[in-house]
């Protein structure tokens, strides 16, 4: 990981406890990123997407179970309103 971070100097990486929603929101906002890569377990994917919407950041989610994906789809109007993309 450190080799990638040295090569791509504008890339950041943070460890955090996704159960701590205020800290999650803070880290996403502080990052200054335009896209967040979410590789958390499925139970947290909806919370991460909501945090991205609040921070006005696009989200790339590496996968969810069907029920979680359906919950994420319900946020489509919020994403469109803020001109964000979630993949």
Secondary structure, 3 states (H helix, E strand, C coil): CHHHHHHCCCCCCCCCCCCCHHHHHHHHHHHCCCEEEECCCHHHHHHHHHHHHHHCCEEEECCCCHHHHHHHHCCHHHHHHCCCCEC
